[in-house]
């Protein structure tokens, strides 16, 4: 039985890794594998369900994007799946240009979309995913089924049609290998299935029917939801109606449908005669201070980048949690939060990419 547990949260750092393979998954998605040198093995130890941020210079600009690790932990390599987004600079480049031999900056694994895999016997995990939301669930499903002879997994996976299904063959292989413990339900929106329940969008009515017939909530120990914001929220609402305790539901968003994940630069800020806010923060054991005009409405991340370009961030949209820090003094207001758990917020953690100071002085710690 596996003894994998969630690694202790580490400081997010970039290292340059070499691409060893780019494998097509569908016409619009690829799996990218990186070699991890032995000297960096501890830096890239991860739990199934975690993600990494990738950083590359494309058309003269630095671009960062976060992608989930799609395989169970394996010595010497990590892999992510990248689906082409309409108009997406990084995903288009990765699908059309990226090839074996290239070198990319890869951040150490982060994220809490994980399960404690040390006690799987008799457990039933359930996942609902759409499109590229399958990526972290591939690692979770494999690790769970391989980790205990009595663990079960139910997976509901939505796509437009069969050619759009990422990891189609791998999922079929898992179903063949674990026919009694892996229940796989493909839902297709533009292709007729034999069962009417599995044809059409995963709206509230269809999800309620899935929970009443295919995946009964009273049998599930832990839920994992991954996809766009609308689907994840609809799933959470359906689970609420089924009286599922939210502490047993984990979710991860691949996009919120809002802008904010573009390139981030330390933009100059003009200091006028108006009031300003002092921001003190600790990063890698070193203290830094920056002043930002109240009228500028800068986020703490943008202000910090002006004095510490190595301040960690990835999506800058409140989704990934890479920019997480703890407020020691003062207070801030977060515009959005899709990454922090309620207990983390109670302990003072914020997403600096979404946080604006609400007191004349704010003190934060990235190292806690």
C-alpha positions as CSV (number, residue, x, y, z in Angstrom):
1,X,0.0,0.0,0.0
2,X,1.3,3.5,-0.9
3,X,2.4,5.8,1.9
4,X,2.2,9.0,-0.1
5,X,1.1,12.1,1.8
6,X,0.9,15.7,0.9
7,X,4.4,17.2,1.0
8,X,5.0,20.0,3.4
9,X,4.3,23.3,1.7
10,X,7.6,24.6,0.3
11,X,8.7,28.0,-0.9
12,X,7.9,28.2,-4.7
13,X,11.1,28.4,-6.7
14,X,11.8,28.1,-10.4
15,X,14.4,25.7,-11.8
16,X,15.3,25.2,-15.4
17,X,14.2,21.7,-16.6
18,X,14.7,19.9,-19.9
19,X,11.8,18.7,-21.9
20,X,12.3,15.0,-22.8
21,X,9.0,14.3,-24.6
22,X,6.0,16.1,-26.1
23,X,3.2,13.6,-26.7
24,X,-0.1,14.5,-28.5
25,X,-3.2,13.6,-26.5
26,X,-5.8,15.1,-28.8
27,X,-5.7,17.4,-31.8
28,X,-5.6,20.3,-29.3
29,X,-3.6,19.0,-26.3
30,X,-0.2,17.5,-25.4
31,X,1.5,15.9,-22.5
32,X,4.9,17.4,-21.8
33,X,7.5,15.4,-19.8
34,X,10.4,17.0,-18.0
35,X,13.6,15.4,-16.7
36,X,14.3,16.1,-13.0
37,X,18.0,15.8,-12.0
38,X,18.8,13.9,-8.9
39,X,20.0,17.0,-7.2
40,X,16.5,18.5,-7.5
41,X,14.5,15.4,-6.5
42,X,13.4,16.8,-3.2
43,X,12.3,20.1,-4.9
44,X,10.0,18.2,-7.2
45,X,8.6,15.7,-4.7
46,X,4.8,16.1,-5.0
47,X,1.4,14.7,-4.1
48,X,-1.0,13.6,-6.8
49,X,-3.2,16.5,-7.6
50,X,-0.6,19.3,-7.3
51,X,0.5,21.6,-10.0
52,X,3.6,23.4,-11.3
53,X,3.9,26.9,-12.9
54,X,5.9,27.1,-16.2
55,X,7.7,30.2,-17.3
56,X,8.9,30.9,-20.8
57,X,9.7,33.9,-23.0
58,X,7.4,33.9,-26.1
59,X,7.5,36.6,-28.7
60,X,9.8,38.7,-26.4
61,X,7.6,38.6,-23.3
62,X,7.7,36.5,-20.2
63,X,4.6,34.3,-19.8
64,X,3.7,32.1,-16.9
65,X,1.0,29.5,-16.7
66,X,0.1,26.8,-14.2
67,X,-0.6,23.2,-15.2
68,X,-1.4,20.2,-13.0
69,X,0.9,17.2,-12.8
70,X,-0.8,14.3,-14.6
71,X,1.1,11.3,-13.4
72,X,1.7,9.7,-10.0
73,X,5.1,10.7,-8.5
74,X,7.9,8.9,-10.3
75,X,11.6,9.4,-9.7
76,X,13.5,11.4,-12.4
77,X,10.6,13.1,-14.2
78,X,7.4,15.1,-14.0
79,X,4.7,15.6,-16.6
80,X,1.9,18.0,-17.3
81,X,-0.9,18.2,-19.9
82,X,-1.5,21.4,-21.8
83,X,-4.7,22.0,-23.8
84,X,-4.8,24.7,-26.4
85,X,-6.9,27.7,-25.2
86,X,-8.6,29.9,-27.8
87,X,-6.2,32.8,-28.1
88,X,-3.9,31.4,-25.4
89,X,-0.3,32.5,-26.1
90,X,1.4,29.8,-23.9
91,X,-0.9,26.9,-24.7
92,X,-0.7,27.6,-28.5
93,X,3.1,27.8,-28.3
94,X,3.3,24.6,-26.3
95,X,1.1,22.7,-28.7
96,X,2.7,24.0,-31.9
97,X,6.3,24.8,-31.1
98,X,7.5,23.1,-27.9
99,X,9.6,20.0,-28.5
100,X,12.0,17.6,-26.8
101,X,15.3,19.2,-25.9
102,X,13.8,22.6,-25.0
103,X,14.5,24.0,-21.6
104,X,11.8,25.8,-19.5
105,X,11.7,27.3,-16.0
106,X,9.5,25.1,-13.9
107,X,8.3,26.1,-10.4
108,X,8.4,23.6,-7.6
109,X,5.0,21.8,-7.1
110,X,2.3,23.6,-5.2
111,X,-1.4,23.1,-4.4
112,X,-3.8,21.5,-2.0
113,X,-6.0,19.6,-4.5
114,X,-4.8,16.4,-2.9
115,X,-5.8,13.5,-0.7
116,X,-4.0,11.7,2.1
117,X,-3.1,8.5,0.4
118,X,-1.8,6.8,3.5
119,X,-5.2,5.4,4.6
120,X,-7.1,4.4,1.4
121,X,-8.4,1.0,2.4
122,X,-12.1,0.9,1.8
123,X,-12.3,4.5,0.8
124,X,-14.4,5.8,-2.1
125,X,-13.2,8.9,-3.9
126,X,-15.3,10.6,-6.6
127,X,-14.3,13.1,-9.2
128,X,-16.1,15.4,-11.6
129,X,-14.1,17.0,-14.4
130,X,-14.5,18.8,-17.7
131,X,-12.0,19.1,-20.5
132,X,-8.5,19.7,-19.2
133,X,-9.8,19.4,-15.7
134,X,-9.0,15.7,-16.0
135,X,-5.3,16.4,-15.6
136,X,-4.9,16.4,-11.8
137,X,-7.5,13.7,-11.5
138,X,-5.4,11.3,-13.6
139,X,-2.7,11.3,-11.0
140,X,-5.2,11.0,-8.2
141,X,-7.2,8.2,-9.8
142,X,-4.0,6.1,-10.6
143,X,-2.5,6.6,-7.2
144,X,-5.7,5.7,-5.4
145,X,-6.4,2.5,-7.4
146,X,-2.8,1.4,-7.3
147,X,-2.4,2.3,-3.6
148,X,-5.0,0.0,-2.1
149,X,-6.8,-3.2,-3.2
150,X,-10.0,-2.0,-1.6
151,X,-10.1,1.7,-2.6
152,X,-12.7,2.7,-5.2
153,X,-13.0,5.7,-7.6
154,X,-15.9,7.1,-9.5
155,X,-15.2,9.6,-12.2
156,X,-17.6,11.7,-14.2
157,X,-15.8,13.3,-17.2
158,X,-17.5,15.8,-19.5
159,X,-16.3,16.7,-23.0
160,X,-17.8,17.8,-26.3
161,X,-17.1,14.5,-28.2
162,X,-14.9,11.4,-28.0
163,X,-12.0,12.9,-30.0
164,X,-11.8,15.7,-27.4
165,X,-11.3,13.3,-24.5
166,X,-7.8,13.7,-23.0
167,X,-6.2,10.5,-21.8
168,X,-8.9,8.4,-23.4
169,X,-6.7,5.3,-23.8
170,X,-5.2,5.6,-20.3
171,X,-8.7,5.9,-18.7
172,X,-9.9,2.8,-20.7
173,X,-6.8,0.9,-19.5
174,X,-7.6,1.8,-15.9
175,X,-11.1,0.6,-16.4
176,X,-9.9,-2.7,-17.8
177,X,-7.4,-3.1,-15.0
178,X,-9.8,-2.3,-12.2
179,X,-13.3,-3.1,-13.5
180,X,-14.8,-3.6,-10.0
181,X,-13.2,-0.5,-8.4
182,X,-13.2,2.1,-11.1
183,X,-16.5,3.5,-12.3
184,X,-16.0,5.7,-15.4
185,X,-18.8,7.8,-16.9
186,X,-18.1,9.9,-20.0
187,X,-20.6,12.7,-20.5
188,X,-20.6,14.2,-24.1
189,X,-22.3,17.4,-25.1
190,X,-22.1,17.0,-28.9
191,X,-22.3,13.3,-29.3
192,X,-25.1,10.9,-28.5
193,X,-24.5,8.3,-25.9
194,X,-26.6,5.2,-25.3
195,X,-27.7,6.5,-22.0
196,X,-29.6,9.8,-22.3
197,X,-28.2,10.9,-18.9
198,X,-24.7,10.9,-20.4
199,X,-25.6,13.1,-23.4
200,X,-25.7,16.8,-22.9
201,X,-24.3,19.5,-20.7
202,X,-23.6,18.9,-17.0
203,X,-26.2,21.4,-15.8
204,X,-27.9,21.3,-12.4
205,X,-30.6,18.9,-13.4
206,X,-28.2,16.4,-15.0
207,X,-25.9,16.6,-12.0
208,X,-28.7,15.9,-9.6
209,X,-29.6,12.9,-11.7
210,X,-26.0,11.7,-11.7
211,X,-25.9,11.9,-7.9
212,X,-29.2,10.1,-7.6
213,X,-28.3,7.3,-9.9
214,X,-24.6,6.9,-10.8
215,X,-22.5,8.3,-7.9
216,X,-24.5,8.2,-4.7
217,X,-23.1,10.8,-2.3
218,X,-23.7,8.7,0.8
219,X,-21.1,6.2,-0.4
220,X,-18.3,8.8,-1.1
221,X,-15.6,9.7,1.3
222,X,-14.0,12.6,-0.6
223,X,-15.0,14.6,-3.7
224,X,-12.7,16.3,-6.3
225,X,-14.1,18.8,-8.7
226,X,-12.0,20.3,-11.5
227,X,-12.9,22.5,-14.5
228,X,-14.2,26.0,-15.3
229,X,-15.8,28.1,-12.6
230,X,-19.3,27.6,-13.8
231,X,-19.1,23.8,-13.7
232,X,-17.4,23.7,-10.4
233,X,-20.0,26.0,-8.8
234,X,-22.8,24.0,-10.2
235,X,-21.3,20.8,-8.8
236,X,-20.8,22.3,-5.4
237,X,-24.5,23.5,-5.4
238,X,-25.6,20.0,-6.4
239,X,-23.5,18.4,-3.6
240,X,-25.0,21.0,-1.2
241,X,-28.5,19.8,-2.1
242,X,-27.4,16.3,-1.5
243,X,-26.3,17.3,2.0
244,X,-22.6,16.6,1.3
245,X,-20.3,18.2,3.9
246,X,-18.2,20.8,2.2
247,X,-15.2,19.8,4.2
248,X,-15.2,16.6,2.1
249,X,-15.2,18.5,-1.2
250,X,-12.1,19.8,-2.9
251,X,-12.1,21.8,-6.0
252,X,-9.7,23.4,-8.5
253,X,-10.3,25.8,-11.3
254,X,-8.5,25.9,-14.6
255,X,-10.0,29.3,-15.4
256,X,-12.4,31.7,-13.7
257,X,-13.5,33.2,-17.0
258,X,-12.0,36.5,-16.0
259,X,-8.9,38.4,-17.2
260,X,-5.9,38.5,-15.0
261,X,-3.5,35.8,-16.1
262,X,-1.5,37.9,-18.5
263,X,2.2,38.7,-18.1
264,X,3.0,40.6,-14.9
265,X,5.6,43.3,-14.8
266,X,6.9,45.7,-12.2
267,X,5.1,48.8,-13.5
268,X,6.3,52.2,-12.5
269,X,4.1,54.1,-10.1
270,X,4.0,57.9,-9.8
271,X,3.9,59.1,-6.2
272,X,2.0,62.3,-5.8
273,X,0.9,64.4,-2.9
274,X,-1.9,62.0,-1.9
275,X,-1.9,59.4,0.9
276,X,0.2,56.3,0.4
277,X,0.5,52.9,2.0
278,X,3.7,51.3,3.3
279,X,4.1,47.5,2.6
280,X,6.7,45.6,4.5
281,X,7.3,41.9,3.6
282,X,9.6,39.1,4.2
283,X,10.7,36.8,1.4
284,X,13.4,34.1,1.6
285,X,14.4,35.5,5.0
286,X,15.0,39.0,3.6
287,X,12.9,42.1,4.5
288,X,11.8,44.5,1.9
289,X,9.7,47.7,1.9
290,X,7.7,49.4,-0.8
291,X,5.3,52.4,-0.8
292,X,2.3,52.6,-3.0
293,X,-0.1,55.5,-3.5
294,X,-3.7,54.8,-2.4
295,X,-5.0,56.3,-5.7
296,X,-2.9,53.8,-7.7
297,X,-5.0,50.8,-6.4
298,X,-2.0,48.5,-6.8
299,X,-2.3,45.0,-5.6
300,X,0.3,43.9,-3.0
301,X,1.9,41.6,-5.6
302,X,2.3,44.4,-8.1
303,X,3.8,46.7,-5.5
304,X,6.2,43.9,-4.2
305,X,7.4,43.1,-7.7
306,X,8.8,46.7,-8.0
307,X,11.4,46.0,-5.3
308,X,11.6,42.2,-5.4
309,X,11.2,40.8,-9.0
310,X,11.4,37.3,-7.6
311,X,8.2,37.6,-5.6
312,X,6.3,34.4,-6.4
313,X,3.2,34.3,-8.6
314,X,1.8,32.2,-11.5
315,X,-1.8,32.9,-12.6
316,X,-2.3,36.3,-11.0
317,X,-6.0,35.6,-11.2
318,X,-6.7,34.3,-7.7
319,X,-6.8,30.6,-8.8
320,X,-3.5,28.9,-8.2
321,X,-2.4,30.2,-4.7
322,X,1.3,30.6,-5.6
323,X,1.4,34.2,-4.4
324,X,0.1,33.2,-0.9
325,X,1.4,35.2,2.1
326,X,0.4,35.8,5.7
327,X,-0.7,39.2,7.0
328,X,1.2,39.9,10.2
329,X,0.1,43.5,10.8
330,X,-2.6,45.6,9.2
331,X,-5.3,44.4,6.9
332,X,-6.1,43.9,3.3
333,X,-9.1,43.2,1.1
334,X,-9.1,40.4,-1.4
335,X,-11.0,40.9,-4.7
336,X,-11.2,37.2,-5.5
337,X,-10.2,33.9,-3.9
338,X,-10.4,30.5,-5.6
339,X,-7.4,29.0,-3.9
340,X,-7.4,29.5,-0.1
341,X,-9.4,27.3,2.3
342,X,-11.5,29.1,5.0
343,X,-9.1,28.0,7.7
344,X,-6.2,29.5,5.9
345,X,-8.0,32.8,5.6
346,X,-8.8,32.7,9.4
347,X,-5.0,32.3,10.0
348,X,-4.3,35.4,8.1
349,X,-3.3,34.1,4.7
350,X,-4.1,36.1,1.5
351,X,-3.6,35.9,-2.2
352,X,-1.3,38.9,-2.8
353,X,-2.3,39.1,-6.5
354,X,-5.9,39.9,-5.4
355,X,-5.1,41.9,-2.2
356,X,-5.3,45.7,-1.7
357,X,-4.2,47.3,1.6
358,X,-6.9,48.8,3.8
359,X,-4.6,50.2,6.5
360,X,-1.7,52.7,6.2
361,X,0.8,50.0,6.9
362,X,0.7,46.3,6.1
363,X,3.3,43.7,7.1
364,X,3.3,40.3,5.3
365,X,5.4,37.1,5.4
366,X,5.8,34.9,2.4
367,X,8.0,32.4,4.3
368,X,5.5,31.3,7.0
